[in-house]
Amino acid sequence: ATDPPRPADGFAAVGTASAHFDEIRAWGEAERQARRSLAFATVTRMRSALEARAGGTSNGALIAATATEMRDVRVVERWRDDRRLYVLIHARHAGPLP
């Protein structure tokens, strides 16, 4: 697994795709996966902030929308190995975390 950096000013995520596909489509799929991971990273960080504020952890189910407003979503880096293509994206959050 490739863990993205944890920028203080926003969120980062890595997406991957098989290098066995058509390369143009594979890069697009890796970027799509990175954007999806970014949405879930946003929810996870928000949940962690809420749990820290409450002084504990949640034992219940979390239902959260991933429609958090992000700004300046951009591809930071692309790289590949023999089997996979990787895309690192970064986005700033639009406001303070809850």
LINMO-V890314 format. One record per residue. N is the residue number from 1. RES is the residue in one small letter. PSI is psi in whole degrees, -180 to 180 (* if undefined). Layout:
BEGIN
n	res	psi
N	RES	PSI
N	RES	PSI
END
This chain:
BEGIN
n	res	psi
1	a	143
2	t	115
3	d	128
4	p	161
5	p	164
6	r	83
7	p	144
8	a	-25
9	d	7
10	g	-140
11	f	152
12	a	152
13	a	153
14	v	135
15	g	151
16	t	159
17	a	156
18	s	136
19	a	-2
20	h	-11
21	f	176
22	d	128
23	e	-40
24	i	-46
25	r	-38
26	a	-42
27	w	-40
28	g	-41
29	e	-41
30	a	-40
31	e	-40
32	r	-43
33	q	-38
34	a	-43
35	r	-39
36	r	-45
37	s	-36
38	l	-42
39	a	-43
40	f	-34
41	a	-37
42	t	-48
43	v	-42
44	t	-45
45	r	-38
46	m	-41
47	r	-43
48	s	-40
49	a	-41
50	l	-41
51	e	-40
52	a	-39
53	r	-34
54	a	-10
55	g	27
56	g	-160
57	t	162
58	s	132
59	n	-11
60	g	176
61	a	146
62	l	124
63	i	117
64	a	142
65	a	149
66	t	25
67	a	32
68	t	136
69	e	121
70	m	149
71	r	155
72	d	45
73	v	124
74	r	152
75	v	125
76	v	-40
77	e	150
78	r	140
79	w	168
80	r	159
81	d	-164
82	d	-28
83	r	-22
84	r	154
85	l	143
86	y	143
87	v	127
88	l	125
89	i	159
90	h	145
91	a	144
92	r	145
93	h	148
94	a	-23
95	g	-179
96	p	150
97	l	152
98	p	*
END
